[in-house]
Structure formats: C-alpha cells, structure tokens
Amino acid sequence: MRIDRVLIIGADGMLGRDMLNHISTDYSVIGADIDEVDIAVQAQVDEFVTSQKPDLVVNCAAVSSADECEKDTERAFQVNTDGAVNLAKACKRLGIPLVHMSSDFIFDGTKETPYREDDSPNPLMIYGETKLASETEIAKVFDEFIIMRPRWLFGFNDKSFTRFVLRKVAEGGPVPIYHVELACSAYTLDLADGIMNLVEKRARGIYHFSNYGYCDRLEFAREIFDIMGYDKSRLQKVRNKPASWLAERPKTIILSTEK
C-alpha cells in the first residue's frame, strides 16, 4: 500500500508539530489535536479518522508530563492508553497502519547495559504505566503497528530541554541543571525521518530510537553553550531533583537501537 496521506494526531505537541512541518514536502499531511478530536472517545476517533481518509495515522498525542499523570491518573490512562487503543481500532477498520509513540519510561533504569526492545518493562511512574498499557493493548487489536520508544526529545517546540536552557540564559544569572539522569537524546526531525523510513519499509513492531551516544543533562547543556558561544561558568550543577517533581524518574536509561 502506497503512503500518500498522513494523519498526525497530537500535531500541536513537540514531535507532532515538528514532524508535520518536516515531512509535508514528501507527503500530504493532516494535523489534528485534542480540540478537534478527543481520542479518549471512540466515536469521535472513528468519525474523524474516517473523514480524513488517511493512508497512515501517527499518534503523537499524550499527557506527556510525568507529573501531570501523577496528578490526574484517570485522564492519563484515558488519553495515553484508551486513546491509543481507539486509534488502533479505527486503523484496523480502515485497513491502515498506526504509528504510536511510546516511551523509554516503561523501564526502571536499573539495567547496566542498553535496553533492547524485548527487555522486561518495569515502569516507576504512572506515565510509564500508561505507555506500557498502550503497547500491550494495541497489540491485542491488530499487528499493523509501529511503536516507537524515543528518549529525551528535543526540537523546535518551547517545551524542549534546549528551549528551556535558552530561556534561562535569556533571563540572566546562573542556569541550574539537574544532572543526575543519564540517557540518550532524540532530535525530533531525525525521529520523524526514522518513523517514515520504517513505514516505507513496511516494518512492524516495537523500535527504540535515539541519536548516537548518551549524556546527562549537564553535558547536554554544555554542548548547547558551546554551540551558542555562551559562558559555561553560568551553568550550575544541581544534585537534588526539582521540588515540583511528583513522579519518580529512572536514573539511567540507555537504549539499544541495533534492531
């Protein structure tokens, strides 16, 4: 089946917006967000997806804040799990594939070697639980899916870590960075290319994605400072996690991308 028309759900988010802009030169792309279709409601999903006549649905919609998921567990499961399943059911009815964005937060970060796609999950937080449940339930609906597990997305959206650092620089004074977490990072445009490469190859299943190498947040910030020519003495190492954090984060998650 030729892929011409791509429907991106969650098009106002970090990945959704960047992907929509990036692949629109090669595909006819439709973007939609929660104000247009509440993916937690099956009837809305069926009507909307059918009306758009896509060849592929990419689900970037999520309650993506780990702390917000702790505050409103019900809504987190409605969007992150039920919404994904509703999209899978709609895609099955239309005979088209689904790309669903999951997360490396399904792992607990205790493994000393890179996590492979078939390693046993053990989420520490509600967000990770919702994403793991979405993977399990999608696979019960049909097998025409690609599930992506990226880590530390960064791109052009204001919510990315890169933008956070740049905002702190603009504010003046020290730039505090909680540096304990160690992980891979994923550039949104590279992830968008990776998704569409898998789609064009008719790949199916679960895939990890990250750019080469890994680092902690402080190393990431130092690289931003080097590129921008900023004074790195303004970077402030923070060992205590932010007081606003409700969800427990894994300390170290390195993803294997050998698959």
Protein Blocks (a to p, Z undefined) as FASTA:
>chain_A
ZZfbdcdehilbmklmmmmmmmmmmpccddddfklocfkbmklmmmmmmmnopabdcdfb
dcfbfklmmmmmmlmmmmmmmmmmmmmmmmmmnopacdddddfklpgolafbdcdfkbcc
ddfbfklmmmmmmmmmmmmmpmcbcddddehiadfbfkbmklmmmmmmmngpjddddfkb
gcddddfklmmmmmmmmmmnopacjdddddeddddfklmmmmmmmmnopafklpccdfbd
cfklmbdcdfbdcddfkZZ
